[in-house]
């Protein structure tokens, strides 16, 4: 299991590469929290424990990169909806 964390504007992204059952690759997972107001106050905006319908990535790096890119896409699309 490997994890990574990033900040994008008002969002905090947590991504992970979880070993797939039977050890045949890694499944990508992500949690996006909206951070606003007082430090330490967060609200979960999105969670997916099995991105890409549980697709098994060959390496943990591939799974983490996919999850991080997906999280950034979600944030961009949500931000565009809020500004319209």
Buried (B, 14 or more C-beta within 10 A) or exposed (E): EBEBEEEBEEBBBBBBBBBBEEEEBBBBBBBBBBBEEEEEEBEEBBEBEEBBEEBBBEEBEBBBBBBBEBBBEBBEEBEEEEEE
